[in-house]
Amino acid sequence: MNQILEQLYKNLNQEKESLHECAIAVADLSNGQNHEEQIEKLIAYNIQKGRVNSLEDVIHEIEKMNTKTLKVV
């Protein structure tokens, strides 16, 4: 279970780096006049944000499972 969490955290960090790059791209275009390109960058940012949120949700659920005590039947 710990190996899975370790890999998920590694993936999460990579996705967060990509999200940061998307945010910078959006900020760079915010003062420009090219609205179509800005919309494309916003879409990419939101897709990346969804990936980050999904990984965080999975990690949270695995950590919850990892901390539960097993009942003896």
C-alpha positions in Angstrom: 0.0 0.0 0.0 2.9 2.4 0.8 4.4 1.8 -2.6 1.2 2.8 -4.3 0.9 5.9 -2.2 4.5 6.8 -2.9 3.9 6.5 -6.7 0.7 8.5 -6.4 2.4 11.3 -4.6 5.2 11.3 -7.2 2.5 11.5 -10.0 0.7 14.3 -8.0 3.9 16.4 -7.8 4.4 16.0 -11.6 0.8 17.0 -12.3 1.1 20.0 -10.0 4.2 21.1 -11.9 2.2 20.9 -15.1 -0.7 22.8 -13.5 1.7 25.5 -12.5 3.0 25.8 -16.1 -0.6 26.1 -17.3 -1.3 28.8 -14.8 1.7 30.8 -16.0 0.6 30.4 -19.6 -2.8 31.7 -18.7 -1.3 34.6 -16.8 1.0 35.5 -19.7 -2.0 35.7 -22.0 -4.3 37.6 -19.7 -3.1 41.0 -21.0 -3.1 40.0 -24.7 -5.8 40.4 -27.3 -5.8 36.8 -28.6 -8.9 35.6 -26.8 -9.0 32.3 -28.7 -5.5 31.3 -27.5 -6.4 32.5 -24.0 -9.5 30.2 -24.0 -7.4 27.3 -25.1 -4.9 27.9 -22.2 -7.8 28.2 -19.8 -9.2 24.9 -21.0 -5.8 23.2 -20.6 -5.5 24.7 -17.1 -8.9 23.3 -16.1 -8.2 19.9 -17.5 -4.9 19.8 -15.6 -6.6 21.0 -12.4 -9.1 18.1 -12.8 -6.1 15.7 -13.0 -4.6 17.1 -9.8 -7.9 17.0 -7.9 -8.6 13.4 -9.0 -5.1 12.2 -7.8 -5.7 14.0 -4.5 -9.0 12.3 -4.1 -7.5 8.9 -4.8 -4.7 9.5 -2.3 -7.2 10.6 0.3 -9.3 7.5 -0.1 -6.3 5.2 0.0 -5.0 6.9 3.1 -8.4 6.4 4.7 -8.3 2.7 3.9 -4.8 2.4 5.2 -5.7 3.9 8.6 -8.8 1.8 9.2 -8.5 -1.2 11.5 -9.6 -4.5 10.2 -12.4 -6.3 12.0 -11.9 -9.9 12.9 -14.9 -12.0 11.9 
